[in-house]
């Protein structure tokens, strides 16, 4: 039977082996990390710390050859950086024709003279898209989609609107609508006191639909900025000059000849 001394010696032996294996692994990874640093030095690309870089070693390659671990860690860190750059470009800058092609857009279908765009046609295109895309919410999604198409000078066709929405949705660049609380179930047309609310419900539904249309439906698109305006926004957010321009109300000038003489 092993003595206490033997148990202590065995434990110390295991600890020494584990420490030695860690020392060897650290030295191997340090050598591969130095290769990664030399590769990026002077490139202008941010260099990860040793621990951040090592965290990119795939779990399935943790016991592989040191060179293979190093190549995998560097490649994975580069791909993640490229993914971040791609998202930033899609969100903030105008893409090249080649990038637009990769995303499925037609670079030839561009807006050359914004003033020639049909404002009613653009509004109809978004309305048609909304009918076929249940995830689309005008108040939340119109402006991000419009911003992307205007920035890249893409004609707001149904295909370009659909592609833009899908790309922004997949990259989590579109806001999500707030979750609605589930209403308590009741018998159709009957309240908690057994009163038939069919007529009141229909009237309330019509009023809510009118309110939602007033607040959400785009009624005019600014031909200068391509921003869509709802009736609610025109009534509550547009200043008098913007309202006059969008509603095509002629400016009224005073006639000096009709002014009273002093």
C-alpha positions in Angstrom: 0.0 0.0 0.0 1.3 3.4 -1.0 2.3 5.7 1.9 1.5 9.3 2.3 4.9 10.2 1.1 4.2 8.3 -2.1 0.9 10.1 -2.6 2.7 13.5 -2.1 5.4 12.5 -4.5 2.9 11.4 -7.2 1.0 14.6 -6.8 4.1 16.7 -7.1 5.1 14.7 -10.2 1.8 15.4 -11.9 2.0 19.0 -11.1 5.6 19.2 -12.5 4.5 17.4 -15.7 1.5 19.8 -16.1 3.7 22.8 -15.5 6.3 21.6 -18.0 3.6 20.9 -20.6 2.3 24.4 -20.1 5.8 25.9 -20.4 6.3 24.1 -23.7 2.9 25.1 -25.0 3.5 28.7 -24.0 6.9 28.8 -25.8 5.4 27.2 -28.9 2.5 29.6 -29.0 4.8 32.6 -28.3 6.9 31.6 -31.3 3.8 31.5 -33.5 2.6 34.7 -32.1 5.9 36.4 -33.0 5.3 35.3 -36.6 1.8 36.9 -36.5 3.3 40.1 -35.1 6.0 40.2 -37.8 3.4 39.7 -40.5 1.3 42.7 -39.4 4.0 45.0 -38.2 3.9 48.2 -40.3 0.6 47.2 -42.0 -1.5 49.7 -40.0 -3.7 46.8 -38.7 -4.2 46.6 -35.0 -2.1 43.8 -33.5 -3.9 41.6 -30.9 -2.3 40.9 -27.5 -0.8 37.4 -27.1 -3.8 36.1 -25.0 -6.4 37.6 -27.4 -4.6 36.1 -30.3 -4.3 32.7 -28.6 -8.0 32.6 -27.9 -8.6 32.4 -31.6 -7.0 28.9 -31.7 -9.9 26.6 -32.6 -10.8 24.0 -29.9 -10.5 21.2 -32.3 -6.8 22.2 -33.0 -5.7 22.7 -29.5 -3.4 19.6 -29.6 -2.3 20.1 -33.3 1.1 20.9 -34.5 2.2 24.4 -33.2 2.5 25.8 -36.7 -1.0 24.7 -37.6 -2.3 26.2 -34.4 -0.6 29.5 -35.2 -1.9 29.7 -38.8 -5.4 28.9 -37.6 -5.4 31.5 -34.9 -4.1 34.2 -37.2 -6.5 33.3 -40.0 -9.5 33.3 -37.6 -8.5 36.7 -36.2 -8.1 38.1 -39.7 -11.6 36.8 -40.7 -13.3 38.3 -37.7 -11.6 41.7 -38.4 -12.7 41.5 -42.0 -16.3 40.7 -40.9 -16.3 43.8 -38.6 -14.9 46.0 -41.4 -17.6 44.7 -43.8 -20.4 45.5 -41.4 -18.9 49.0 -40.8 -18.7 49.6 -44.5 -22.3 48.5 -45.2 -23.5 50.6 -42.3 -21.5 53.8 -42.9 -19.8 54.2 -46.4 -20.6 53.9 -50.1 -19.6 50.5 -51.4 -17.6 49.8 -54.6 -19.3 48.4 -57.6 -17.6 45.0 -57.0 -18.9 45.0 -53.4 -22.4 45.8 -54.6 -22.2 42.9 -57.1 -21.1 40.5 -54.4 -24.2 41.5 -52.3 -26.5 40.9 -55.3 -27.1 44.5 -56.4 -27.0 45.8 -59.9 -24.4 48.6 -60.1 -25.8 49.6 -63.4 -29.2 50.4 -61.9 -28.1 53.6 -60.3 -29.6 57.1 -59.6 -27.8 59.6 -61.8 -30.1 62.6 -61.4 -32.1 62.4 -58.2 -34.5 65.1 -59.3 -35.8 62.8 -62.0 -36.9 60.2 -59.5 -40.7 59.6 -59.3 -41.6 60.3 -55.7 -45.0 58.5 -56.0 -43.2 55.6 -57.6 -40.7 55.3 -54.7 -43.6 55.4 -52.2 -45.5 52.7 -54.2 -42.3 50.5 -54.3 -42.0 50.7 -50.5 -45.8 50.0 -50.0 -45.6 47.0 -52.3 -42.5 45.7 -50.4 -44.3 46.2 -47.1 -47.2 44.0 -48.3 -44.9 41.1 -49.1 -42.5 41.4 -46.1 -44.2 40.9 -42.7 -41.0 41.8 -40.8 -40.9 45.3 -42.3 -42.1 48.2 -40.1 -42.2 51.5 -41.9 -41.4 53.7 -38.9 -38.4 51.5 -37.9 -37.0 50.3 -41.2 -37.7 52.9 -44.0 -34.9 55.3 -43.1 -32.1 52.8 -42.7 -33.0 51.2 -46.1 -33.4 54.6 -47.7 -30.1 55.8 -46.2 -28.3 52.7 -47.7 -29.8 53.1 -51.2 -29.2 56.9 -51.3 -25.6 56.5 -50.1 -24.8 54.0 -52.8 -26.9 55.8 -55.4 -29.0 52.7 -56.0 -32.3 53.0 -57.8 -35.0 52.1 -55.2 -36.4 49.2 -57.2 -38.3 46.3 -55.5 -35.2 44.1 -55.9 -32.8 46.7 -54.3 -35.2 47.4 -51.5 -35.6 43.7 -50.8 -31.8 43.0 -50.9 -31.1 46.0 -48.6 -33.7 44.9 -46.1 -32.4 41.4 -46.0 -28.7 42.3 -45.7 -29.4 44.9 -42.9 -31.7 42.4 -41.1 -29.1 39.6 -41.3 -26.4 41.9 -39.9 -28.7 43.1 -37.1 -28.5 46.7 -38.4 -32.3 47.2 -38.3 -34.1 48.0 -35.0 -36.6 45.4 -33.8 -40.2 46.3 -33.0 -41.1 46.3 -29.3 -42.8 43.2 -28.1 -46.5 43.6 -27.4 -48.0 42.2 -24.3 -50.4 39.4 -24.9 -54.0 40.4 -24.2 -56.1 38.3 -21.9 -58.4 35.9 -23.9 -62.1 36.7 -23.9 -65.1 35.3 -25.8 -65.5 37.0 -29.1 -67.6 40.1 -28.8 -68.1 39.8 -25.1 -66.5 41.7 -22.2 -66.0 40.5 -18.7 -69.5 41.6 -17.8 -71.1 39.7 -20.7 -71.7 42.8 -22.8 -71.4 42.5 -26.6 -68.7 44.9 -27.7 -68.8 44.1 -31.4 -69.8 47.6 -32.5 -67.4 49.3 -30.1 -64.6 47.0 -31.1 -65.2 47.7 -34.8 -65.2 51.5 -34.2 -62.1 51.2 -32.1 -60.4 49.1 -34.8 -61.2 51.7 -37.4 -59.9 54.5 -35.2 -56.7 52.6 -34.5 -56.2 51.9 -38.2 -56.7 55.5 -39.1 -54.3 56.5 -36.3 -51.7 54.0 -37.5 -52.1 55.1 -41.1 -51.7 58.8 -40.0 -48.5 58.0 -38.0 -46.9 55.4 -40.3 -47.9 55.7 -43.9 -45.5 57.7 -46.1 -47.5 60.4 -47.8 -44.7 62.4 -49.4 -41.0 61.9 -50.2 -38.6 64.8 -50.1 -37.1 64.9 -53.7 -34.0 66.6 -52.3 -33.1 64.2 -49.5 -35.4 61.2 -50.5 -36.7 61.2 -46.9 -40.2 60.0 -46.5 -42.7 61.9 -44.4 -45.8 60.7 -42.8 -48.9 62.9 -42.2 -48.1 62.9 -38.5 -44.5 64.0 -39.1 -45.7 66.8 -41.4 -48.1 68.1 -38.8 -45.8 67.8 -35.8 -42.1 67.8 -37.0 -41.9 69.8 -40.2 -41.2 73.5 -40.0 -43.3 75.9 -42.1 -40.7 76.2 -44.9 -40.3 72.4 -45.2 -44.1 71.9 -45.1 -44.6 74.5 -47.8 -41.9 72.9 -50.0 -43.1 69.4 -49.6 -46.8 70.3 -50.1 -45.8 72.5 -53.1 -47.6 75.5 -51.6 -46.6 78.6 -53.5 -44.9 81.3 -51.5 -47.1 84.4 -51.0 -45.2 87.7 -51.6 -46.4 91.0 -50.4 -47.2 93.6 -53.1 -45.6 96.9 -52.1 -48.2 98.8 -54.2 -51.0 97.5 -51.9 -49.2 98.4 -48.7 -50.8 101.4 -46.9 -48.9 104.6 -47.3 -47.8 106.5 -44.2 
